[in-house]
Amino acid sequence: IEQSIKEPGKKFFVIVPDQFTMQTQKELVSLHPNKGIMNIDVLSFSRLAHRIFDDSTLNRTVLDDTGKSLILRLVAARCEEKLSVIGKSIRKQGYISEVKSSISEFLQYGVRVDALKEMIEKCKERKALALKLGDIEVLYREFMNYIERKYITTEETLDVLAAMIPKSELLRGSVIVLDGFTGFTPVQYRVLEQLLLCADQVMV
């Protein structure tokens, strides 16, 4: 706050986990002597991505959880006969949601379809696990093929963000503060690497 008052022309970004943005804004406003934060922006990683995308020409729709579930239902129906284990249960309540959660985790931690194939090869002795992973690999591949060049998942937005940060005027020469995180996912580390390169100062 003191630094933002001394340098009114500079941009300050406070990046916090999604659930803490409102609370952090409230705290900063109450601590500020003028009870207002003109050049301090409080954002989460996902809100930062949307801010950068607004300034660019990204022509792909960002898929939320509902969109992911609908597409997964569609691709699951198309390849039901290829699913040796999950195929029998894919219409049961909660199954699509579980598959969606698995795919979200894969995307967050950079697990690609090829990596799943390697896992299946390594656990062939554990037949039930290999079969389940095989089904998830089919759904994951079909899902990624379906959304290619049309949609982008919320997890992938951070990879796109990392690629766009070097070209962003919004962040160049700014001061960035990260707070409230207990750790970072691999894709968040890629974003941090780019932030360190383009900001004047990064505080964690």
C-alpha positions as CSV (number, residue, x, y, z in Angstrom):
1,I,0.0,0.0,0.0
2,E,2.8,2.4,0.9
3,Q,4.6,1.6,-2.3
4,S,1.4,2.1,-4.4
5,I,0.9,5.6,-2.8
6,K,4.5,6.6,-3.5
7,E,4.2,5.4,-7.1
8,P,0.7,6.3,-8.3
9,G,1.6,5.7,-12.0
10,K,2.7,2.1,-11.4
11,K,0.4,-1.0,-11.6
12,F,0.2,-3.4,-8.6
13,F,-1.3,-6.9,-8.9
14,V,-2.1,-9.0,-5.8
15,I,-2.6,-12.6,-6.9
16,V,-4.5,-14.9,-4.4
17,P,-6.4,-18.2,-4.6
18,D,-9.9,-17.8,-6.1
19,Q,-11.7,-18.0,-2.8
20,F,-9.7,-15.1,-1.2
21,T,-10.1,-12.3,-3.8
22,M,-13.0,-10.5,-2.1
23,Q,-11.5,-10.9,1.4
24,T,-8.2,-9.6,0.2
25,Q,-9.8,-6.6,-1.6
26,K,-11.7,-5.8,1.7
27,E,-8.5,-6.0,3.8
28,L,-6.6,-3.8,1.4
29,V,-9.4,-1.1,1.3
30,S,-9.6,-1.1,5.1
31,L,-5.8,-0.8,5.5
32,H,-5.5,1.9,2.9
33,P,-5.4,5.5,4.4
34,N,-7.7,6.7,1.6
35,K,-10.0,3.7,1.9
36,G,-9.6,3.0,-1.8
37,I,-7.2,1.0,-4.0
38,M,-6.9,2.8,-7.3
39,N,-3.7,1.2,-8.7
40,I,-3.9,-2.1,-6.9
41,D,-5.7,-5.0,-8.6
42,V,-6.7,-8.1,-6.7
43,L,-6.9,-11.2,-9.0
44,S,-6.8,-14.9,-8.9
45,F,-4.7,-16.8,-11.6
46,S,-8.0,-17.4,-13.6
47,R,-9.1,-13.8,-13.3
48,L,-5.6,-12.7,-14.5
49,A,-6.0,-14.9,-17.5
50,H,-9.3,-13.4,-18.4
51,R,-7.9,-9.9,-18.0
52,I,-5.0,-10.7,-20.4
53,F,-7.4,-12.5,-22.9
54,D,-9.6,-9.4,-22.9
55,D,-6.7,-7.4,-24.2
56,S,-5.9,-10.0,-26.9
57,T,-7.6,-11.7,-29.8
58,L,-8.2,-15.2,-28.3
59,N,-10.9,-16.7,-30.5
60,R,-11.6,-19.8,-28.4
61,T,-14.4,-20.1,-25.9
62,V,-13.4,-21.0,-22.3
63,L,-15.2,-24.1,-21.1
64,D,-16.5,-24.2,-17.5
65,D,-17.3,-27.4,-15.6
66,T,-20.8,-27.7,-17.1
67,G,-19.5,-27.4,-20.6
68,K,-16.8,-30.1,-19.9
69,S,-19.5,-32.4,-18.5
70,L,-21.8,-31.9,-21.6
71,I,-18.9,-32.6,-24.0
72,L,-17.8,-35.7,-22.0
73,R,-21.4,-37.0,-22.1
74,L,-21.4,-36.6,-25.9
75,V,-18.0,-38.3,-26.5
76,A,-18.8,-41.1,-24.0
77,A,-22.0,-41.9,-25.9
78,R,-20.1,-41.9,-29.2
79,C,-17.4,-44.3,-28.0
80,E,-19.4,-46.4,-25.4
81,E,-18.5,-49.7,-27.1
82,K,-14.7,-48.9,-26.8
83,L,-15.1,-48.6,-23.0
84,S,-14.5,-52.0,-21.5
85,V,-15.1,-51.2,-17.8
86,I,-16.6,-47.7,-17.5
87,G,-18.9,-48.3,-20.5
88,K,-21.5,-50.2,-18.4
89,S,-21.6,-47.5,-15.8
90,I,-21.2,-44.3,-17.9
91,R,-24.9,-43.4,-17.7
92,K,-24.9,-43.8,-13.9
93,Q,-25.2,-40.6,-11.9
94,G,-21.8,-39.1,-10.9
95,Y,-19.7,-41.1,-13.3
96,I,-19.2,-38.3,-15.8
97,S,-18.4,-35.9,-12.9
98,E,-15.6,-38.3,-11.8
99,V,-14.1,-38.6,-15.2
100,K,-14.3,-34.8,-15.6
101,S,-12.4,-34.4,-12.3
102,S,-9.7,-36.8,-13.5
103,I,-9.3,-34.9,-16.7
104,S,-9.1,-31.6,-14.8
105,E,-6.3,-33.1,-12.7
106,F,-4.4,-34.3,-15.7
107,L,-4.6,-30.9,-17.3
108,Q,-3.5,-29.1,-14.1
109,Y,-0.5,-31.3,-13.7
110,G,0.5,-31.6,-17.3
111,V,-0.4,-35.3,-17.7
112,R,-1.0,-35.7,-21.5
113,V,-2.7,-38.6,-23.3
114,D,0.7,-40.2,-24.2
115,A,1.7,-40.2,-20.5
116,L,-1.5,-42.2,-19.7
117,K,-0.6,-44.7,-22.4
118,E,2.8,-45.2,-20.6
119,M,1.0,-45.7,-17.3
120,I,-1.2,-48.4,-18.9
121,E,1.9,-50.2,-20.2
122,K,3.6,-50.1,-16.8
123,C,0.6,-51.6,-14.9
124,K,-0.4,-54.4,-17.3
125,E,-0.1,-56.9,-14.4
126,R,-2.9,-55.1,-12.5
127,K,-5.6,-55.8,-15.1
128,A,-8.5,-53.9,-13.5
129,L,-6.4,-50.7,-13.1
130,A,-5.0,-51.1,-16.7
131,L,-8.6,-51.5,-18.1
132,K,-9.9,-48.5,-16.2
133,L,-7.0,-46.3,-17.2
134,G,-7.5,-47.5,-20.8
135,D,-11.1,-46.3,-20.7
136,I,-10.1,-42.9,-19.2
137,E,-7.4,-42.6,-21.9
138,V,-10.1,-43.1,-24.6
139,L,-12.4,-40.5,-23.1
140,Y,-9.5,-38.1,-22.5
141,R,-8.3,-38.4,-26.1
142,E,-11.8,-38.0,-27.6
143,F,-12.5,-35.0,-25.3
144,M,-9.3,-33.3,-26.4
145,N,-9.9,-34.0,-30.0
146,Y,-13.5,-32.6,-29.8
147,I,-12.4,-29.3,-28.2
148,E,-9.3,-28.8,-30.3
149,R,-9.2,-25.3,-31.9
150,K,-12.8,-24.6,-30.7
151,Y,-12.7,-24.5,-26.9
152,I,-10.2,-24.1,-24.1
153,T,-10.6,-25.6,-20.7
154,T,-10.2,-23.5,-17.5
155,E,-7.1,-25.6,-16.7
156,E,-5.5,-24.8,-20.1
157,T,-6.1,-21.1,-19.7
158,L,-3.0,-20.9,-17.5
159,D,-0.8,-22.4,-20.3
160,V,-2.2,-19.9,-22.8
161,L,-1.7,-17.2,-20.2
162,A,2.0,-18.2,-19.8
163,A,2.4,-17.9,-23.5
164,M,0.7,-14.5,-23.7
165,I,2.4,-12.7,-20.7
166,P,5.6,-11.7,-22.7
167,K,3.4,-9.8,-25.1
168,S,1.2,-8.2,-22.5
169,E,1.5,-4.5,-21.9
170,L,-0.8,-4.8,-18.8
171,L,1.9,-6.6,-16.7
172,R,5.1,-5.1,-18.1
173,G,6.9,-3.1,-15.4
174,S,4.3,-3.9,-12.7
175,V,4.7,-5.0,-9.1
176,I,3.2,-8.5,-8.4
177,V,2.4,-9.9,-5.0
178,L,1.4,-13.5,-4.4
179,D,-0.3,-14.4,-1.2
180,G,-2.4,-17.2,0.4
181,F,-1.0,-20.1,-1.6
182,T,0.2,-23.3,0.1
183,G,1.9,-24.4,-3.1
184,F,1.7,-24.1,-6.9
185,T,0.8,-26.6,-9.7
186,P,3.3,-27.1,-12.5
187,V,1.2,-24.9,-14.9
188,Q,1.1,-22.1,-12.2
189,Y,4.9,-22.4,-12.0
190,R,5.1,-21.8,-15.8
191,V,3.0,-18.6,-15.3
192,L,5.2,-17.5,-12.4
193,E,8.3,-17.9,-14.6
194,Q,6.9,-15.5,-17.1
195,L,5.7,-13.1,-14.4
196,L,9.3,-13.0,-13.0
197,L,10.6,-12.1,-16.5
198,C,8.2,-9.3,-17.3
199,A,7.4,-7.6,-13.9
200,D,9.7,-5.1,-12.1
201,Q,9.2,-6.9,-8.8
202,V,7.5,-10.1,-7.7
203,M,6.9,-10.7,-4.0
204,V,5.7,-14.1,-2.6
